[in-house]
Amino acid sequence: MSSNALHVPVMLQRCLDMLAPALARPGAVVVDCTLGLGGHSEALLRDFPQARLIGLDRDLAALRLAGERLAPYGDRATLVHAVYDELPEVLDRLGVPRVQGVLFDLGVSSMQLDEAERGFAYAQDAPLDMRMDQTTGVSAAEVLNTYPPGELVRILRAYGEEKFAKKIVDAVVRERAKQPFTNSARLVELIREALPQAAKRTGGNPAKRTFQALRIEVNGELAVLERAIPAAVGALAVGGRIAVLSYHSLEDRLVKQVFAAGARHTAPPGLPVIPEPYQPRLKLLTRGAELPTEEEIAENRRAAPARFRGAERIREEVAP
C-alpha cells in the first residue's frame, strides 16, 4: 500500500498555521520528529518551498514508505533512522546548529495500527510485538511472560491508568504459567474475563488501556519523550516554533510541564526587576491543549483523542 492511502494527518492545517511564521524565511529548517508515513512532512515541504526538512523515525518500514512519498522533493528532505530523543546527535551529524521548526505527532502511526502483524491493535489477532523499531528491544509478549507481577501492575497503572491492573495481572500470571503469551486475541479475552461486568459496559474496548500500557513500556515512550521535548526546545533558534500532537493524558501532561517551565522566569523571588538571564525562553502559543474539530473527528476517527500545544522560542539561553 502507498503511504498516501494509509495515512490521514491529524490537525494538519493547525500544525501548518502554527509553524508558518517560523518557516516562511529562506533557509528555514523544520524537523518532523515523528515522520511516520510522511503526511505532515509532505504538506510542510509543499507549503514552505524555501524550507528544508529533516524527518526522524525509528520504524524502518515507515522510513521507506515516507521516502517514496517525499521523493519528489529531492534533497530538501533528509530522512534519518533515529528515535526522537536523539535529535541533538542527528543535528550535530548533519551540521545543523539550530532549526526554525519542530513537529511531534506522538503515539502510534496509522501503518502500525493497520498492519496486523505489528501487534498494536486489540481489535484483531496478531503476534504480541508492539515494537516501533522491530530491529531492537523486547516485545510485548516478552514483557507479559517475564516481568514480575508487581512490575506489570505498576506498568498498567502508570501507563494505562488501568484501575483493575491487579485483577488483570493476576490472570496473566496464572495463564502464563500454563502457556506463554504469543498473540493478542488470547490477552484480549483474558482481560474481558478478568474485568467486572460494570467496567465492560462503558469506555470502549476493555483491552485498550492494557495495550496502551504495554506499548509505552515496550518502546520506552514516556522516558524518550521526557528527554526529547527539552532537547527540541533547545534546538530551536530564536523565533523558532514547536508544535506537539499528543494522544493521551500522560504525554500531554509532560509536554505541558516542559512548555510551562520554559515560559516562566527563573529568578529568585523578591527581585523588583527580572534580570536578562532569568527571563522566560518560551512564549506559549496555545491556551491549554487545543482539540480537533468535530468535522475532523467525523472525517478521521483517529483524530478524536488528539491534544495540540505550541510554543515559540523567544530568547537564547544566557548563563546567570
C-alpha positions as semicolon CSV with decimal commas, in nm:
position;residue;x (nm);y (nm);z (nm)
1;M;0,000;0,000;0,000
2;S;0,113;0,357;-0,063
3;S;0,176;0,590;0,228
4;N;-0,093;0,826;0,093
5;A;-0,356;0,554;0,116
6;L;-0,256;0,461;0,469
7;H;-0,229;0,797;0,641
8;V;-0,454;1,097;0,711
9;P;-0,250;1,357;0,903
10;V;-0,415;1,477;1,225
11;M;-0,488;1,851;1,271
12;L;-0,277;1,918;0,962
13;Q;-0,384;2,276;0,894
14;R;-0,340;2,373;1,259
15;C;0,016;2,236;1,252
16;L;0,095;2,429;0,934
17;D;-0,052;2,752;1,071
18;M;0,144;2,715;1,394
19;L;0,479;2,667;1,219
20;A;0,420;2,908;0,930
21;P;0,570;3,228;1,079
22;A;0,897;3,048;1,151
23;L;0,922;2,862;0,819
24;A;0,850;3,143;0,574
25;R;1,206;3,275;0,588
26;P;1,469;3,148;0,338
27;G;1,687;2,863;0,461
28;A;1,448;2,755;0,734
29;V;1,492;2,401;0,867
30;V;1,199;2,206;1,013
31;V;1,228;1,872;1,191
32;D;0,945;1,620;1,181
33;C;1,044;1,415;1,484
34;T;0,778;1,150;1,416
35;L;0,788;1,114;1,040
36;G;0,553;0,816;1,018
37;L;0,414;0,793;0,667
38;G;0,511;1,149;0,581
39;G;0,173;1,322;0,566
40;H;0,270;1,622;0,777
41;S;0,615;1,636;0,617
42;E;0,475;1,638;0,264
43;A;0,250;1,933;0,350
44;L;0,540;2,121;0,512
45;L;0,758;2,077;0,202
46;R;0,469;2,175;-0,026
47;D;0,359;2,485;0,165
48;F;0,705;2,618;0,253
49;P;0,909;2,582;-0,068
50;Q;1,216;2,753;0,082
51;A;1,231;2,519;0,380
52;R;1,442;2,208;0,428
53;L;1,301;1,912;0,620
54;I;1,470;1,658;0,848
55;G;1,248;1,359;0,923
56;L;1,315;1,112;1,206
57;D;1,157;0,773;1,268
58;R;1,258;0,456;1,450
59;D;1,041;0,243;1,216
60;L;1,231;0,130;0,906
61;A;0,912;0,042;0,717
62;A;0,775;0,393;0,780
63;L;1,101;0,549;0,660
64;R;1,084;0,350;0,337
65;L;0,723;0,448;0,264
66;A;0,776;0,812;0,361
67;G;1,086;0,820;0,143
68;E;0,877;0,717;-0,158
69;R;0,618;0,981;-0,077
70;L;0,874;1,261;-0,034
71;A;1,099;1,160;-0,326
72;P;0,965;1,444;-0,550
73;Y;1,120;1,695;-0,309
74;G;1,471;1,560;-0,366
75;D;1,744;1,678;-0,131
76;R;1,510;1,918;0,051
77;A;1,411;1,614;0,263
78;T;1,665;1,426;0,475
79;L;1,526;1,114;0,644
80;V;1,706;0,956;0,939
81;H;1,656;0,627;1,125
82;A;1,652;0,757;1,483
83;V;1,440;0,788;1,794
84;Y;1,331;1,146;1,854
85;D;1,531;1,191;2,174
86;E;1,839;1,152;1,950
87;L;1,760;1,488;1,785
88;P;2,070;1,670;1,916
89;E;2,301;1,397;1,782
90;V;2,122;1,394;1,446
91;L;2,150;1,772;1,406
92;D;2,516;1,759;1,506
93;R;2,589;1,491;1,244
94;L;2,410;1,696;0,979
95;G;2,587;2,017;1,076
96;V;2,266;2,199;1,167
97;P;2,321;2,413;1,479
98;R;1,964;2,549;1,511
99;V;1,627;2,483;1,350
100;Q;1,323;2,703;1,288
101;G;1,050;2,444;1,342
102;V;0,990;2,115;1,523
103;L;0,682;1,893;1,495
104;F;0,589;1,592;1,709
105;D;0,291;1,373;1,620
106;L;0,311;1,125;1,907
107;G;0,151;0,783;1,951
108;V;0,112;0,501;1,701
109;S;0,120;0,560;1,327
110;S;-0,164;0,453;1,100
111;M;0,056;0,189;0,939
112;Q;0,147;0,035;1,276
113;L;-0,220;0,017;1,373
114;D;-0,341;-0,115;1,038
115;E;-0,080;-0,387;0,981
116;A;-0,198;-0,675;1,199
117;E;0,143;-0,839;1,227
118;R;0,277;-0,541;1,425
119;G;0,053;-0,636;1,721
120;F;-0,055;-0,283;1,820
121;A;-0,430;-0,322;1,764
122;Y;-0,650;-0,511;2,008
123;A;-0,932;-0,547;1,755
124;Q;-0,750;-0,816;1,552
125;D;-0,545;-1,120;1,644
126;A;-0,172;-1,075;1,588
127;P;0,166;-1,158;1,742
128;L;0,220;-0,953;2,059
129;D;0,510;-0,742;1,933
130;M;0,435;-0,365;1,958
131;R;0,794;-0,258;1,888
132;M;0,806;0,056;1,673
133;D;1,159;-0,044;1,573
134;Q;1,145;-0,417;1,512
135;T;1,523;-0,441;1,490
136;T;1,575;-0,391;1,862
137;G;1,427;-0,424;2,210
138;V;1,185;-0,661;2,385
139;S;0,837;-0,741;2,253
140;A;0,507;-0,708;2,439
141;A;0,497;-1,088;2,467
142;E;0,834;-1,089;2,647
143;V;0,708;-0,821;2,887
144;L;0,394;-1,022;2,967
145;N;0,579;-1,352;3,003
146;T;0,885;-1,243;3,202
147;Y;0,816;-0,931;3,409
148;P;0,748;-0,982;3,782
149;P;0,380;-0,937;3,877
150;G;0,446;-0,620;4,077
151;E;0,619;-0,457;3,780
152;L;0,331;-0,549;3,547
153;V;0,083;-0,394;3,790
154;R;0,292;-0,075;3,804
155;I;0,305;-0,053;3,422
156;L;-0,070;-0,099;3,378
157;R;-0,148;0,157;3,646
158;A;0,112;0,416;3,545
159;Y;0,096;0,391;3,166
160;G;-0,259;0,265;3,110
161;E;-0,430;0,427;3,408
162;E;-0,599;0,087;3,450
163;K;-0,800;0,066;3,773
164;F;-0,818;-0,314;3,756
165;A;-0,445;-0,370;3,697
166;K;-0,414;-0,618;3,985
167;K;-0,702;-0,834;3,858
168;I;-0,561;-0,839;3,505
169;V;-0,207;-0,919;3,619
170;D;-0,327;-1,198;3,849
171;A;-0,497;-1,357;3,547
172;V;-0,190;-1,304;3,326
173;V;0,042;-1,469;3,580
174;R;-0,196;-1,765;3,616
175;E;-0,223;-1,814;3,240
176;R;0,143;-1,761;3,150
177;A;0,234;-2,042;3,392
178;K;0,027;-2,276;3,176
179;Q;0,141;-2,140;2,840
180;P;0,339;-1,826;2,744
181;F;0,150;-1,546;2,568
182;T;0,221;-1,507;2,197
183;N;-0,090;-1,348;2,040
184;S;-0,317;-1,055;2,113
185;A;-0,654;-1,237;2,096
186;R;-0,573;-1,450;2,400
187;L;-0,477;-1,142;2,600
188;V;-0,792;-0,953;2,497
189;E;-1,010;-1,248;2,601
190;L;-0,828;-1,277;2,935
191;I;-0,886;-0,904;3,005
192;R;-1,257;-0,936;2,922
193;E;-1,289;-1,226;3,167
194;A;-1,088;-1,052;3,441
195;L;-1,284;-0,725;3,449
196;P;-1,610;-0,675;3,640
197;Q;-1,924;-0,654;3,424
198;A;-1,978;-0,286;3,507
199;A;-1,630;-0,195;3,379
200;K;-1,704;-0,354;3,041
201;R;-2,019;-0,152;2,972
202;T;-1,852;0,184;2,905
203;G;-1,528;0,324;2,765
204;G;-1,487;0,114;2,451
205;N;-1,276;-0,198;2,425
206;P;-1,171;-0,303;2,778
207;A;-0,826;-0,405;2,649
208;K;-0,728;-0,060;2,522
209;R;-0,568;0,061;2,847
210;T;-0,358;-0,255;2,886
211;F;-0,244;-0,238;2,523
212;Q;-0,151;0,129;2,565
213;A;0,050;0,048;2,876
214;L;0,237;-0,239;2,710
215;R;0,315;-0,025;2,404
216;I;0,454;0,258;2,617
217;E;0,671;0,013;2,814
218;V;0,799;-0,173;2,507
219;N;0,903;0,149;2,331
220;G;1,005;0,348;2,638
221;E;0,780;0,623;2,508
222;L;0,748;0,846;2,814
223;A;1,116;0,825;2,905
224;V;1,207;0,912;2,545
225;L;0,957;1,199;2,536
226;E;1,085;1,334;2,867
227;R;1,426;1,377;2,704
228;A;1,301;1,475;2,358
229;I;1,081;1,778;2,428
230;P;1,351;1,973;2,620
231;A;1,605;1,875;2,354
232;A;1,374;2,005;2,079
233;V;1,322;2,334;2,263
234;G;1,699;2,361;2,300
235;A;1,744;2,310;1,925
236;L;1,513;2,598;1,830
237;A;1,655;2,926;1,706
238;V;1,504;3,243;1,850
239;G;1,176;3,287;1,665
240;G;1,155;2,912;1,603
241;R;0,836;2,725;1,687
242;I;0,747;2,380;1,822
243;A;0,413;2,203;1,769
244;V;0,316;1,884;1,953
245;L;0,022;1,647;1,900
246;S;-0,029;1,404;2,187
247;Y;-0,292;1,134;2,229
248;H;-0,321;1,055;2,598
249;S;-0,302;1,248;2,923
250;L;0,044;1,120;3,020
251;E;0,204;1,261;2,702
252;D;0,010;1,587;2,716
253;R;0,096;1,643;3,082
254;L;0,466;1,603;3,009
255;V;0,454;1,846;2,714
256;K;0,255;2,096;2,923
257;Q;0,513;2,082;3,203
258;V;0,811;2,145;2,973
259;F;0,637;2,432;2,794
260;A;0,517;2,588;3,119
261;A;0,867;2,570;3,270
262;G;1,014;2,739;2,963
263;A;0,754;3,017;2,977
264;R;0,830;3,106;3,342
265;H;1,112;3,322;3,467
266;T;1,368;3,152;3,689
267;A;1,469;3,449;3,905
268;P;1,482;3,419;4,283
269;P;1,166;3,554;4,449
270;G;1,151;3,918;4,554
271;L;1,355;4,079;4,276
272;P;1,193;4,408;4,161
273;V;1,321;4,354;3,804
274;I;1,385;4,017;3,635
275;P;1,744;4,015;3,501
276;E;1,802;3,900;3,143
277;P;1,946;3,553;3,222
278;Y;1,631;3,463;3,418
279;Q;1,376;3,574;3,159
280;P;1,145;3,310;3,002
281;R;1,277;3,122;2,698
282;L;0,936;3,030;2,556
283;K;0,611;3,201;2,469
284;L;0,304;2,976;2,481
285;L;0,102;2,991;2,158
286;T;-0,197;2,782;2,268
287;R;-0,428;2,836;2,563
288;G;-0,423;2,494;2,720
289;A;-0,445;2,198;2,484
290;E;-0,642;2,257;2,164
291;L;-0,874;1,982;2,039
292;P;-0,963;1,870;1,685
293;T;-1,290;1,999;1,541
294;E;-1,600;1,783;1,526
295;E;-1,570;1,789;1,146
296;E;-1,217;1,650;1,156
297;I;-1,313;1,376;1,400
298;A;-1,603;1,281;1,170
299;E;-1,360;1,253;0,877
300;N;-1,076;1,087;1,070
301;R;-1,174;0,900;1,388
302;R;-0,808;0,868;1,491
303;A;-0,800;1,244;1,549
304;A;-1,050;1,216;1,838
305;P;-0,802;1,187;2,131
306;A;-0,555;1,443;1,989
307;R;-0,433;1,732;2,205
308;F;-0,233;2,012;2,040
309;R;0,014;2,254;2,200
310;G;0,254;2,507;2,050
311;A;0,527;2,740;2,172
312;E;0,783;2,987;2,033
313;R;1,147;3,029;2,136
314;I;1,183;3,396;2,234
315;R;1,524;3,405;2,398
316;E;1,862;3,235;2,383
317;E;1,994;3,054;2,688
318;V;2,205;3,300;2,885
319;A;2,413;3,184;3,179
320;P;2,328;3,371;3,504
